[in-house]
Amino acid sequence: MEKTIRDYFDACNTGSSEAVQAYFTEDGTHYFPEGSPFGVLKGSVAIGDCWAKCVAEIGSFWTVDNFVGDPQTGKAVIEWTHFKKKIGQVLRGDEWYQFTPDGKIQEIRAYYASPTHPGVVEHKIGGFDYAGRGYPLDIEKK
């Protein structure tokens, strides 16, 4: 899994949509924090096209900084850095991966290192079914 993720990041850095698509299931999904400019990317083509556009337009370059994985469950988590060279910005975050048994990426959930925003009650990744996946929802029970 670590090699696949590092190779996927190398593909992202080439700016080739097709190279990125090869690492995903056709219906793969990439979730982002609520309010991010990407929304939810659904399908390998959408994911590949998005990263190719980022490389072309803002000079994106990504690194994998840390990795933890569990081959038995097909789950992995990484810490990454996104250098946006053309606009002089750096973004850091984590991503949770779900792999299929044949080694393709089925899902990525991205979390950014960022401050909370005034007036926002729930900071979360957009489009992700927290209730359906069994995540705790009731703040009063905590």
C-alpha positions in Angstrom: 0.0 0.0 0.0 2.8 2.4 0.8 4.4 1.8 -2.6 1.1 2.3 -4.4 0.5 5.6 -2.5 4.0 6.9 -3.2 3.7 5.9 -6.9 0.3 7.6 -7.1 1.8 10.8 -5.7 4.6 10.5 -8.4 1.8 10.2 -11.0 0.1 13.2 -9.6 3.3 15.2 -9.9 3.6 14.4 -13.6 0.4 16.3 -14.4 -0.9 13.3 -16.3 -4.6 12.6 -15.7 -4.3 9.1 -17.2 -1.3 8.3 -14.9 -3.4 9.2 -11.9 -6.5 7.3 -13.0 -4.5 4.1 -13.2 -4.3 3.9 -9.3 -8.1 4.1 -8.8 -11.1 2.0 -9.3 -13.3 3.5 -12.0 -15.8 4.6 -9.4 -13.2 5.8 -6.8 -14.1 8.7 -4.6 -11.9 11.5 -3.2 -13.5 13.5 -0.3 -12.3 16.9 0.9 -13.1 19.1 3.9 -16.5 20.8 3.6 -16.2 24.1 1.7 -13.0 23.1 -0.2 -12.8 24.2 -3.9 -13.0 20.6 -5.1 -16.2 19.3 -3.4 -16.3 15.5 -3.9 -14.4 14.0 -6.8 -16.3 11.0 -8.0 -14.6 8.6 -10.5 -11.0 8.1 -11.6 -11.3 10.5 -14.5 -12.5 13.4 -12.3 -9.7 12.7 -9.8 -7.0 12.5 -12.5 -8.3 15.6 -14.3 -8.4 17.6 -11.1 -4.7 16.9 -10.2 -3.6 17.5 -13.8 -5.3 20.9 -13.7 -3.7 21.7 -10.3 -0.2 20.9 -11.7 -0.8 23.1 -14.8 -2.5 26.0 -13.1 -0.9 26.4 -9.7 2.3 24.3 -10.0 1.2 21.7 -7.6 3.7 19.2 -6.2 2.9 16.7 -3.5 5.0 14.7 -1.0 4.2 11.8 1.2 5.6 12.6 4.6 4.4 9.7 6.8 2.6 6.4 6.2 0.7 3.9 8.4 -1.2 0.9 6.9 -3.0 -2.2 7.7 -2.9 -4.7 4.8 -5.6 -7.0 6.5 -8.2 -4.2 6.3 -6.9 -2.5 3.2 -6.7 0.8 5.1 -3.9 3.3 5.2 -3.3 6.8 6.4 -0.6 9.3 5.3 0.5 12.7 6.1 1.3 14.9 3.1 2.5 18.3 1.9 1.1 20.1 -1.1 3.4 22.8 -2.5 1.5 25.3 -4.8 4.6 26.7 -6.4 2.9 29.3 -8.8 1.0 30.9 -5.9 3.6 30.5 -3.2 1.4 28.5 -0.8 1.9 25.3 1.2 -0.9 23.1 2.4 -0.5 20.1 4.8 -2.9 17.4 5.8 -3.7 13.7 6.2 -5.5 11.3 4.0 -7.3 8.0 4.9 -7.2 5.4 2.1 -9.4 2.4 1.4 -7.9 -0.2 -1.0 -9.7 -2.9 -2.9 -8.3 -6.5 -2.6 -6.6 -6.1 -6.0 -4.7 -3.0 -4.7 -6.6 -0.2 -6.3 -7.6 2.9 -4.4 -11.4 2.9 -3.8 -11.6 6.0 -1.5 -9.5 8.8 -0.1 -10.7 11.1 2.7 -8.6 14.2 3.0 -8.2 16.3 6.1 -6.4 19.6 6.0 -4.3 21.2 8.7 -6.2 24.5 9.1 -7.8 26.7 11.7 -11.5 26.4 12.6 -13.8 29.0 11.1 -16.0 31.3 13.1 -19.7 30.5 12.8 -19.1 26.9 11.5 -20.6 24.5 14.0 -19.3 21.2 12.4 -15.9 21.1 10.7 -16.0 18.0 8.4 -15.2 16.7 5.0 -17.9 17.4 2.5 -20.2 14.8 1.1 -19.1 12.0 3.5 -21.8 10.0 5.1 -20.7 10.1 8.8 -24.0 8.7 10.0 -24.1 5.9 7.5 -20.6 4.9 8.4 -21.4 4.8 12.2 -19.5 7.9 13.3 -20.7 9.6 16.5 -23.0 12.5 15.8 -24.6 13.7 19.1 -22.4 16.2 20.9 -24.6 16.0 23.9 -23.5 12.4 24.6 -19.9 13.3 24.9 
